[in-house]
Amino acid sequence: MWKVVWATLLLLATVCAQRGYAKETKGAQKVGHVSVVIVGGTGDLAKKYLWQGFFHLYASQVSSGYSFSFYGGGLLPKDKATPFLFEALKAVVCPRELSVERCALVKEQFLKLAEYRQLKTSEDYQALGKHLTEQLRQEGIVEAGRLFYLSVPAFAYAVIAERINNSCRPTDGAWLRVVLEKPFGHDFSSAQLLSTQLGTSLKDEEMYRIDHYLGKQVVSKILPFRRENSKHLDPIWNRHHIERVEIVLKETLDARGRIPFYDQYGVIRDVIQNHLTEVMTLLTMRLPDNLSDVKEVLRNKLKIFSALQHLDRNCATIGQYQNYNLEVQEELNKTKEYYSLTPTFAGIMVHIDIAQYEKMPIILTSGKMLDERLGYARILFKNDIFCVQSHNSVHCKPKQIVFYFGHGTLQYPAILVSKNLFKPDLMDTEWKEVTEHKDVSVLGMPISDYYVLTPTVQREAYAELILHIFQGRKDSFISTENLLASWGFWTPLLHGLAKTSPRLYPGGEDNGNMLDFKLLGREVTFANEAVVMITQDHMGGSGAESFQVMQGKYRSAEMVSAWPEELIVRLATDLQAAAEKAVREEGRFHLALSGGSSPLALFQRLARHHYSFPWRDTHVWMVDERCVPLTELDSNFRTLHDHLLQHVKMPYFNIHPMPVQMNQRLCVEEDSGALLYERDINQLVNASSFHFVLLGVGYDGHTASLFPGSKLDAHGDSLVALTESPAKPHQRMSLTLRAINQAQKVGVLVMGKSKHELVTQLSRVKDNPNKWPITGIWPTRGRLVWYIDYDALLG
């Protein structure tokens, strides 16, 4: 019973004799006894990192008046698991600063303080709680806190948290800290659900979601480095001086042994959504006034998340090493016909929609089975010097700052600043400048071309974070808001890539340039063509892929049909041709656009590829609008703004949203919003005839916000009307059939297999606008063109 007290007193006597009386702990944290429980204490993570980290914590803190007890918990009975636990405990290594004699003593006492406990049922947790309380009572020691580290699959978190809450809470005045390992969910919905479940048992301040990358010394130095060198960095930390930011994590290992986990998650969920995204926020967030102010750091991170531009599958390239599918078949017992689409490589381009970083690409890339193990973040600056002769001069080389996480040619963590940029300042003794170098290159430049800073003493990331948990520091952990903001950003891309076939690559040096990718506007594509290694048998394809763009007739009007990407390319080309013709002949182009999801791909195509589009001479009008504030996500104008308008240079007075909100109310007839919009059309559009109107069509045959059974004849000669939708929000504002049919060209965009039945039905019905409003679209003097993709046309 007295082993905790005697072990502590014996070690304290030795320490005091060697180093004098113990220091007081920082802050107001109560000194006393700490119980540490690793749930999953005999697992791989615990063996490799956690016990080592807690041993370092014990060695550093026991001389400060704390006593400890350590428990490895697991599902196995005690007699079977205890040998595995002590095998891991005996393998721990002492910190470098300990003498040989003290190391032996500390390690001996650490082993005496550890034991295994089976933690399988609610009763097991009840027994553990009683044991912890009884130990404190019998030994007469004050409790400082209890630390539970959940090194288990995420599906077990909620149940274990409930058991800890019910049975293992500490005595009054002591703290409880529960550490959670990633993954924290699979997407936004699952992360939100997990957060809600955990919130019923634990307070937010009791949860420590760990991302071990935030414990890496170079990563934790990013904000201090920016602050210490602000006089150099503030003038150049922006889009005018930075060419791009690269955040890279390369691995040489495959996923063998982790397939049951990895095949559900893939490279983006495994390392990009968390590790690399956290580094990105540290590099781009506004520097807080106080670096240790956890709330201010979080607020500034969340501002970055809110400014990140939407990602779709055109923003990413994905790959899969060639043997991965065989490993999946073996470890998951799949048949040879099974084909996994899980990516093991990804290259992604991100943009931040704030003036400081506008149009500055941020590249996040990671992969397995690559040529080397390496992690870094590089800020590559624009070099404004043109070298006529001395191309090897330091001033002719890239200007860059590299946060080098480790491994690779350098083999140690470092911050490197190219000598043609500035000499960094050193503000603390925990870092030092390296002046003697081996003959190595880092990212294409000799090490001698850099100023190199490295930690005075290298520390392992988990050991650093375990110390922070013990100290109650939350600045190195993921808050609920941070977590959900990250998943909110990444989930649309993950869903967009779910059915995309990754490029196969052989692995290692044999990859050559197969995974190199290039940036084209806002799109990312592989730089080189690859041999297609996936057959149609694997992918369930058909011969229809051979179709290109087809022209024909549909409902007695022109029709253009193609696969979705080719169809959008054709529609964007037709739009630009119409715009150029109108500007050439009349000096301006009047374009009316409808809402819905179909035109999103078109908007993105126009923004990313049609740089010569005459936007300055284009007026954009709305075909229809929901009666909601224009800033809300349900607003058609908000969608148009987010996916097109904010990405092109257009005079703001050429943009004409529908006035659905007037006098602080929505779509009230007495406010005459529809009449106001009609008056603007009459004044600005020649003969009230738009050059191009783009429509969609709903499953019920509605177009614009003209719905079946709404007595369209009642609109008479009006160009704009308030209408009613059967779906919420019910109130709408819409161009009328008269306004649409006065246009010089009307395009109807129909996409997706879900529209095939509608397309078939419309091909058979007669014109009946009250039942099928789309059948009332017949331009009086213009052209009607249907743009229908093969999925909608052929099913």
Secondary structure, DSSP 8 states (H G I E B T S, - for coil): --HHHHHHHHHHHHHHHHH-S----STT---SEEEEEEETTTSHHIIIIIHHHHHHHHHHHGGGT-EEEEEEEESS-HHHHHHHHHHHHHT----TTS-HHHHHHHHHHHHHTEEEEE--SHHHHHHHHHHHHHHHHHHT--EEEEEEEE-S-GGGHHHHHHHHHHH----TT-EEEEEEES---SSHHHHHHHHHHHHTTS-GGGEEEE-GGGGSHHHHTHHHHHHHTHHHHTTTSSTTTEEEEEEEEE-----TT-HHHHHHHHHIIIIIIIIIHHHHHHHHS---SSTT-HHHHHHHHHHHHHHB----GGGEEEEEETTHHHHHHHHTT--TT------SEEEEEE-B-SGGGTT--EEEEEESS-SS-EEEEEEEE------SS-TTSGGGS-EEEEEEEEETTT-S-EEEEETTT------STTEEEE-S--S-EETTEEGGGEEEEEESS---HHHHHHHHHHHT--TTEE-HHHHHHHHHHHHHHHHHHTT---EEE--GGGGTTTT-EEEETTEEEESS-------HHHHT--GGGG---EEEEETTEEEEEE-HHHHHHHHHHHHHHHHHHHHHHHS-EEEEE--SSTTHHHHHHHHHH-TTS-GGGEEEEESEEESS-TTSTT-HHHHHHHHTGGGS---GGGEE----EETTEES-GGG-HHHHHHHHHHHHSGGG--SEEEE---TTS-BTTB-TTS-GGGGTT-SEEEEE-SSSS-EEEEE-HHHHHTSSEEEEEE-SGGGHHHHHHHTT----TTT-GGGG---SSSEEEEEEEHHHHH-
